[in-house]
Amino acid sequence: MRSRLRSRLLAAFAAAGFLLAAPPRAAEPALSLVEVARGVHVHFGVQEDWLPSNGGDVANIGFVVGTRCVAVVDSGGSLEIGRRLKRAVEATTKVPVCYVINSHSHPDHVLGNAAFMGGPDLPKVVAHKRLGASLAARERNYLNAVERDFGVAMAREQIVYPTLAVDKRLELDLGGRTLVLDAWPTAHTDHDLTVLDTATRTLFLSDLLFVERLPVLDGNLRGWLSVLAELSRLDVKLAVPGHGPSSGDWPKVLEPQLGYLQALLSETRAAIKRRMTITEAVEQVGRNASRGWLLADQFHRRNVTAAYAELEWED
């Protein structure tokens, strides 16, 4: 297993190195950044679905700068976004990237990984211990979607897998600052990871928190609510969600999402108790709770379907 993974990573590094050696194009400027806290830089993606029209630039991604090296937190929804993030890092600091951290395996967060794999000093790719299996299960679909929807033939070797797994907690020393990475039980996905910069108390929650855009359930609804309750007790100065603006109003920033998820839970349970079919539930559950959220039309029915499947055989 290790030899196969190593060979695939080496191939990815070679492919990324070749691509990065090409002359920079005007279409690939460095990503815009906001220094949300000292040494913590975030690029805020657009509040849209993952589409060719936005180049896959929909997730909040960024990096933290230490005196020794940089940790990238998610790499974006395409190889081009990853390249542009790498250029933004290089324009900000001269210290190298030593870690690329993936919060979970959804394509808008991981498809830029290969952009950081060129050069003599390869960064470690850090993720929840279960991310690799999830990414392997979705790899073919991601490659097909990129080619079908974005018109780009992405090689299998450009899907970059973790080289450092987080079981429960891992601390990374960047020089002068420490990042604390926590692997959570099943919530938004079954492999969510948060990143806390202890120097500024900035917490990257990724898709454990959606702001303004409807939360998307791909894991376990009851688990997500439990994880949010635990997160709310953390000492956080600034919260960076996976989508939407950052907030210093912690933990109040969690409340809109909590309200939606709690309504999804209670109304789905009530629908099952009334013996509604899943089709009936999809049309009735959470209609009020989903109002006012961006992308509700795209994702609310899917959330009800997932919640119904989870709760149908609940004790």
C-alpha positions as CSV (number, residue, x, y, z in Angstrom):
1,M,0.0,0.0,0.0
2,R,2.8,2.4,1.0
3,S,4.7,1.7,-2.2
4,R,1.7,2.2,-4.4
5,L,0.8,5.5,-2.6
6,R,4.4,6.6,-2.9
7,S,4.6,5.9,-6.6
8,R,1.3,7.8,-7.2
9,L,2.6,10.7,-5.2
10,L,5.9,10.8,-7.1
11,A,4.0,10.8,-10.4
12,A,1.7,13.6,-9.1
13,F,4.8,15.6,-8.1
14,A,6.3,15.2,-11.5
15,A,3.1,16.1,-13.3
16,A,2.6,19.2,-11.1
17,G,6.2,20.2,-11.5
18,F,5.8,20.0,-15.3
19,L,2.7,22.1,-15.2
20,L,4.2,24.7,-12.8
21,A,7.3,25.0,-15.0
22,A,5.1,26.5,-17.8
23,P,5.2,30.3,-18.2
24,P,2.7,32.1,-16.0
25,R,-0.5,33.1,-17.9
26,A,-2.5,36.2,-17.5
27,A,-5.5,34.1,-16.7
28,E,-3.8,32.8,-13.5
29,P,-3.1,35.8,-11.3
30,A,-2.4,35.2,-7.6
31,L,-5.6,34.9,-5.6
32,S,-6.9,37.8,-3.6
33,L,-6.2,37.5,0.1
34,V,-7.4,39.0,3.4
35,E,-5.0,38.9,6.4
36,V,-7.8,38.1,8.9
37,A,-5.3,37.9,11.8
38,R,-1.6,38.3,12.1
39,G,0.0,35.9,9.7
40,V,-3.3,34.2,8.8
41,H,-4.3,34.8,5.2
42,V,-7.7,33.8,3.7
43,H,-9.1,33.8,0.2
44,F,-12.9,33.9,0.3
45,G,-14.6,31.9,-2.4
46,V,-17.7,33.0,-4.2
47,Q,-21.0,31.9,-2.7
48,E,-22.0,29.7,-5.6
49,D,-22.0,26.1,-6.5
50,W,-18.8,24.4,-7.9
51,L,-19.1,25.4,-11.5
52,P,-17.0,26.1,-14.6
53,S,-18.4,29.7,-14.6
54,N,-16.5,30.4,-11.4
55,G,-13.5,28.1,-12.1
56,G,-14.3,26.1,-9.0
57,D,-13.4,29.1,-6.8
58,V,-16.1,28.6,-4.2
59,A,-14.4,27.5,-1.0
60,N,-12.6,29.6,1.6
61,I,-8.9,28.6,1.5
62,G,-5.8,30.1,2.9
63,F,-2.5,29.7,4.7
64,V,-0.8,30.5,8.0
65,V,2.8,31.8,8.0
66,G,5.4,30.8,10.6
67,T,9.0,31.8,10.9
68,R,10.1,28.4,9.6
69,C,7.4,27.5,7.1
70,V,3.8,27.9,5.8
71,A,0.8,25.7,6.3
72,V,-1.8,25.8,3.5
73,V,-5.4,25.2,4.7
74,D,-7.3,23.6,1.7
75,S,-6.1,24.2,-1.8
76,G,-9.2,25.0,-3.8
77,G,-11.6,23.5,-6.4
78,S,-9.2,23.1,-9.3
79,L,-5.6,22.8,-10.2
80,E,-5.7,26.4,-11.5
81,I,-7.0,27.7,-8.1
82,G,-4.2,25.8,-6.4
83,R,-1.6,27.4,-8.6
84,R,-3.0,30.8,-7.9
85,L,-3.0,30.1,-4.2
86,K,0.6,29.0,-4.5
87,R,1.5,32.3,-6.2
88,A,-0.3,34.2,-3.5
89,V,1.8,32.4,-0.9
90,E,5.0,33.2,-2.8
91,A,4.0,36.9,-3.0
92,T,3.4,37.0,0.7
93,T,6.4,35.2,2.2
94,K,9.8,33.6,1.3
95,V,9.5,30.7,3.7
96,P,8.5,27.4,2.1
97,V,5.2,25.5,2.3
98,C,5.8,22.5,4.6
99,Y,2.2,21.4,5.0
100,V,-0.9,21.2,2.8
101,I,-3.8,20.5,5.1
102,N,-7.1,19.1,3.7
103,S,-10.2,19.7,5.9
104,H,-12.2,17.1,4.0
105,S,-12.4,15.4,0.6
106,H,-14.9,17.5,-1.3
107,P,-13.6,18.7,-4.6
108,D,-13.8,22.4,-3.9
109,H,-11.3,22.0,-1.1
110,V,-8.7,19.4,-2.4
111,L,-8.3,19.6,-6.2
112,G,-5.6,22.3,-6.0
113,N,-3.3,20.0,-4.0
114,A,-1.0,19.0,-6.9
115,A,0.0,22.7,-7.5
116,F,2.1,22.5,-4.3
117,M,3.8,19.2,-5.1
118,G,6.5,20.5,-7.4
119,G,10.0,21.4,-6.3
120,P,12.7,19.7,-4.2
121,D,11.1,20.0,-0.8
122,L,7.7,18.3,-0.9
123,P,5.2,19.4,1.7
124,K,3.4,16.9,3.8
125,V,-0.3,16.5,2.9
126,V,-2.2,16.3,6.2
127,A,-5.8,15.1,6.7
128,H,-8.2,13.1,8.9
129,K,-7.3,9.4,8.9
130,R,-10.4,8.6,7.0
131,L,-10.0,11.1,4.2
132,G,-7.9,8.8,2.0
133,A,-10.6,6.2,1.7
134,S,-13.2,8.8,0.9
135,L,-11.1,10.4,-1.7
136,A,-10.3,7.0,-3.3
137,A,-14.1,6.3,-3.5
138,R,-14.8,9.6,-5.2
139,E,-11.7,9.9,-7.4
140,R,-13.3,8.7,-10.6
141,N,-16.3,10.9,-10.2
142,Y,-14.1,13.9,-9.6
143,L,-12.0,13.3,-12.7
144,N,-15.1,12.7,-14.8
145,A,-16.8,15.9,-13.4
146,V,-13.7,18.0,-14.1
147,E,-13.5,16.8,-17.7
148,R,-17.2,16.9,-18.4
149,D,-18.0,20.2,-16.7
150,F,-14.8,22.2,-16.8
151,G,-13.4,20.8,-20.0
152,V,-10.1,19.8,-18.4
153,A,-8.5,16.4,-18.6
154,M,-7.1,16.0,-15.1
155,A,-4.7,13.0,-14.6
156,R,-5.3,10.5,-11.8
157,E,-1.8,11.4,-10.5
158,Q,-3.0,14.9,-9.8
159,I,-5.4,13.7,-7.2
160,V,-3.0,13.9,-4.2
161,Y,-3.6,11.8,-1.2
162,P,-2.5,12.4,2.4
163,T,0.9,11.5,3.6
164,L,0.3,12.4,7.3
165,A,-3.0,11.2,8.9
166,V,-4.6,12.7,12.0
167,D,-6.3,10.2,14.3
168,K,-7.5,12.5,17.0
169,R,-5.2,15.5,17.4
170,L,-2.0,16.7,15.9
171,E,0.1,19.8,16.6
172,L,2.2,21.3,13.8
173,D,5.1,23.7,14.6
174,L,5.5,26.3,11.8
175,G,8.2,28.2,13.8
176,G,6.9,30.7,16.3
177,R,3.4,29.4,16.1
178,T,1.6,26.1,16.5
179,L,-1.4,24.8,14.7
180,V,-3.7,22.3,16.5
181,L,-5.5,19.9,14.1
182,D,-8.5,18.1,15.5
183,A,-10.1,15.1,13.7
184,W,-13.9,15.0,14.5
185,P,-16.5,12.2,14.6
186,T,-18.8,12.0,11.6
187,A,-20.5,15.3,11.1
188,H,-20.5,17.3,7.7
189,T,-18.6,14.2,6.4
190,D,-17.0,11.3,8.2
191,H,-13.6,12.9,8.0
192,D,-13.8,16.6,9.1
193,L,-10.7,18.3,10.3
194,T,-10.4,21.7,12.0
195,V,-7.3,23.9,12.2
196,L,-6.7,26.2,15.2
197,D,-3.9,28.8,15.1
198,T,-3.0,29.1,18.7
199,A,-1.2,32.4,18.3
200,T,-4.3,34.3,17.1
201,R,-7.1,31.9,18.2
202,T,-8.2,31.7,14.6
203,L,-10.2,28.5,13.9
204,F,-10.5,27.2,10.4
205,L,-13.8,25.2,10.6
206,S,-14.1,24.5,6.8
207,D,-17.5,23.0,6.1
208,L,-18.4,22.3,9.7
209,L,-19.6,25.9,9.4
210,F,-21.5,27.5,6.5
211,V,-22.3,31.2,6.7
212,E,-25.1,32.6,4.5
213,R,-24.9,29.5,2.2
214,L,-27.1,26.5,3.1
215,P,-25.2,23.8,5.0
216,V,-24.8,20.5,3.1
217,L,-25.2,17.2,4.8
218,D,-22.8,14.5,3.6
219,G,-22.2,12.7,6.9
220,N,-24.5,12.4,10.0
221,L,-27.0,15.0,11.1
222,R,-27.0,14.0,14.8
223,G,-23.3,13.8,14.7
224,W,-23.0,17.3,13.2
225,L,-25.1,18.8,15.9
226,S,-23.0,17.1,18.6
227,V,-19.8,18.3,17.0
228,L,-21.1,21.9,16.8
229,A,-22.0,21.7,20.5
230,E,-18.4,20.7,21.3
231,L,-16.9,23.3,19.0
232,S,-19.0,26.1,20.6
233,R,-17.1,25.6,23.9
234,L,-13.7,26.3,22.3
235,D,-11.9,29.5,23.0
236,V,-12.0,31.1,19.5
237,K,-11.3,34.7,18.6
238,L,-12.0,34.4,14.9
239,A,-14.0,31.7,13.0
240,V,-13.3,31.0,9.3
241,P,-16.1,28.9,7.8
242,G,-15.8,26.8,4.7
243,H,-18.1,29.2,2.9
244,G,-19.1,32.7,3.7
245,P,-17.5,35.6,5.7
246,S,-15.3,35.1,8.8
247,S,-16.6,36.2,12.1
248,G,-15.4,37.3,15.5
249,D,-18.8,36.7,17.1
250,W,-18.1,33.3,18.5
251,P,-20.0,31.1,19.1
252,K,-23.0,33.2,18.0
253,V,-22.0,32.7,14.4
254,L,-23.0,29.1,14.8
255,E,-26.6,29.9,15.6
256,P,-28.2,30.2,12.1
257,Q,-26.7,26.9,11.0
258,L,-27.7,25.2,14.3
259,G,-31.3,26.5,13.8
260,Y,-31.4,25.0,10.3
261,L,-29.9,21.6,11.3
262,Q,-32.1,21.3,14.4
263,A,-35.2,22.1,12.3
264,L,-34.1,19.5,9.8
265,L,-33.7,16.9,12.6
266,S,-37.0,17.6,14.4
267,E,-39.1,18.0,11.2
268,T,-37.7,14.8,9.6
269,R,-38.4,12.8,12.8
270,A,-42.0,14.2,12.8
271,A,-42.5,13.3,9.1
272,I,-41.3,9.7,9.8
273,K,-43.5,9.4,12.8
274,R,-46.5,10.5,10.6
275,R,-45.4,7.8,8.2
276,M,-44.7,10.2,5.3
277,T,-42.8,8.7,2.4
278,I,-39.4,10.1,1.6
279,T,-40.9,11.9,-1.4
280,E,-43.5,13.6,0.8
281,A,-40.9,14.5,3.3
282,V,-38.7,16.1,0.7
283,E,-41.5,18.4,-0.3
284,Q,-42.5,19.4,3.3
285,V,-39.6,19.2,5.7
286,G,-37.7,22.4,6.5
287,R,-39.5,24.7,4.1
288,N,-39.4,27.6,6.5
289,A,-35.9,26.8,7.9
290,S,-34.4,26.7,4.4
291,R,-35.6,30.2,3.5
292,G,-33.1,33.0,3.2
293,W,-30.1,30.6,2.6
294,L,-28.1,30.8,-0.6
295,L,-28.2,27.7,-2.7
296,A,-31.2,26.3,-0.8
297,D,-32.9,25.3,-4.1
298,Q,-29.8,23.2,-5.0
299,F,-29.2,21.5,-1.6
300,H,-32.2,21.5,0.7
301,R,-34.0,18.6,-0.8
302,R,-30.8,16.6,-0.8
303,N,-30.4,17.3,2.9
304,V,-33.9,16.1,3.7
305,T,-33.2,12.9,1.7
306,A,-30.0,12.3,3.7
307,A,-31.7,13.1,7.0
308,Y,-34.6,10.8,6.3
309,A,-32.3,7.9,5.4
310,E,-30.4,8.5,8.6
311,L,-33.4,8.7,10.9
312,E,-35.8,6.2,9.3
313,W,-34.5,3.3,11.5
314,E,-33.6,5.4,14.5
315,D,-34.4,3.7,17.8
